[in-house]
Amino acid sequence: MKAAGKKAAQDKSPVSHPIPAGSCIRLLIPAIIAAVTFVVFLPALQNNFVNWDDEQNFLLNPNYRGLGWNQIMWMFTTFHLGHYQPLSWLTLGIDYSIWGLNPFGYHLTNLLLHAVGSVIFYFVCRRLLRLSSVRPDPAASPWSAAFAALFFAIHPLRVESVAWITERRDVLSGVLLFASILLYLRATEGGAARRREIIGSVFLYALSLLSKASGMTLVFVLVVLDVYPLRRLQSSTSQWLARRDRAVWLEKLPFLILGLIAGAVALTAQKQAGAYVSVSAYSIGRRFGQAMYSAMFYISKTIAPFHLSPLYQVPFQSGGWIWVFTMCGMALAAITAILFAMRKRAAGLFAAWLCYLALLAPVSGLAQSGVQFVADRYSYLSCLAWALVAGAYCDKLILKIHKPYLIFVSGSVLLLIVGLKTWQQTFIWQDSGTLWRHTIAITPESSIARYNLGNVLEAERDFDGAMTEYRAAIARDPAYAEARYNLARLLARQGKIDEAIDEYREALKADPKDAGSHNNLGLLLARRGDIPQAVVHFNEALRIDPGYAKAYFNIGQVMLQQGRPKEAEDYFKRALHLQPDVAEIHEQLARALAAQGRKEEAMRQYEEALKIMRR
């Protein structure tokens, strides 16, 4: 009798829930998540395009503008800036059709997609928390899932993905990936719609990969979920090949195939754009060191999201980083070993750890591309696991503590602090100047941040400030060809010809295939009277880029100055073939024709030049 009474006492729920889990709650919680997410990121709607890929993607790129056949063909065939993301381009084409080049509309779409994705993630969390709870409580899990969803949605690490228009691919692929996981979880519950739900999950996954390939390792996440909390696979790997589990493995095949295809396409895109860093330039050891560092970096920034930067540049000297890599590797191994040893008592935490590593792998640096060492946007998928862990511990506290209001208030305060930090972080993306000044404040050794700020200052006609930033970039990276090129231009503008020539020559040492540097160096050498060397550089520019109209024009001018109008005529005509609407080329061709006594032809060219200038 005593034993029975004791058991009854244990089964009795000690929690008095503040709010019942009725049908209104099922609608209220998603609405709250969407509204809070929208409000926290509201400042992003006032932000502009920034000179961090936005210019090349939108302001200087006519190919995505609209939904005509030519635009759609371009979207599905381009590797523009090293990414294959046709579905993302489609949404951006829709934005252009509605908003033109008003950044408000693009930001609005990013924000709406993120809010919708956060709501879908809430439903994913709710199912997983119910499955993983030792004592499922229908009133506790919605609020714990809401905490997890909001912790993900309004965390400062999300700002880069939401407030940067270029990262439309993050929020769009995220929405589709979350929906794919949700359908997969529903399919595992069985029922008449199971087959349709699996097909739907695979279809949504394919759409996610067409938005961005970062979810290519989803199949590993699904395997982990099948072990825990779905328990469709045995925890012992030796039993995974049992006949009863064959169907579980077969349904993973489409996810595996799609992931492999997406990975191959992504690697091809990076190589074609020149963003992929070869093993010879970036060793295997450094790649693994970077991967271990990144694994610890995102955990630390999830816990303490301070000093976040739009760019954490790859360090040029690895010597000082060896100890950092070593310590991160030791910490990574220790965490893995401890969680593996605790896998029976803390199965959820071990599963979260494995999912985190799987989702992080594609962006960890093992296949290094670009100049970033780590990036806040790379946490968009990988840190889902930590949001879910936060929700799970919230769930446990609700079930154990007799004062659920205290947990509710404490969780709300924590989310308020996180949300305020995110609100503040969103302003960093307001414009290019704000973006790069903040980056320099956080990472002053970033040569790229210095260079980009120099671009901003030059656009504002602060040429002295721009030169200071270009010099700072060169001091941090002496092989920075673009910074030397821009510095040389401004030196030439100030009449410092010899200094400008030196900078162009240094730029060509770093990048011998830069047609612009050859052309500009040729101009300065011609001004100094070194005509033969000037012509050499003009011809080299044309060898590198046969469609470089300026180089043809400049050789024509040199020929004209040397009293060789017939040769000048040939070069001017080649330049006109490439750029028929440039008045200056028509004018110089007219001079070359007049010098040959062909006055009627010269007059026609002068008239054409006047027509162009009057337009």
Secondary structure, DSSP 4 states (H G I P E B T S, - for coil): -HHHHHHHHHHS-----SS---HHHHHHHHHHHHHHHHHHTGGGGG----TTTHIIIIIT--TTSSSSHHHHHHHHH--GGG---HHHHHHHHHHHHHHTT-HHHHHHHHHHHHHHHHHHHHHHHHHHHHHH-SS--TTHHHHHHHHHHHHHHT-GGGHHHHH-GGGHHHHHHHHHHHHHHHHHHHHTT-STTHHHHHHHHHHHHHHHHHH-GGGTTHHHHHHHHHHTTS--S-SSGGGTT-GGGHHHHHTTHHHHHHHHHHHHHHHHHHHHHT-BPPTTTS-HHHHHHHHHHHHHHHHHHHHS--S--S-EEPPS--GGGHHHHHHHHHHHHHHHHHHHHTTTTSHHHHHHHHHHHHHHGGGSSTT-BSSEEE-GGGHHHHTHHHHHHHHHHHHHHHHH-S-HHHHHHHHHHHHHHHHHHHHHHHGGGSSHHHHHHHHHHH-TT-HHHHHHHHHHHHHTT-HHHHHHHHHHHHHH-TT-HHHHHHHHHHHHHTT-HHHHHHHHHHHHHH-TT-HHHHHHHHHHHHHTT-HHHHHHHHHHHHHH-TT-HHHHHHHHHHHHHTT-HHHHHHHHHHHHHH-TT-HHHHHHHHHHHHHTT-HHHHHHHHHHHHHHHH-
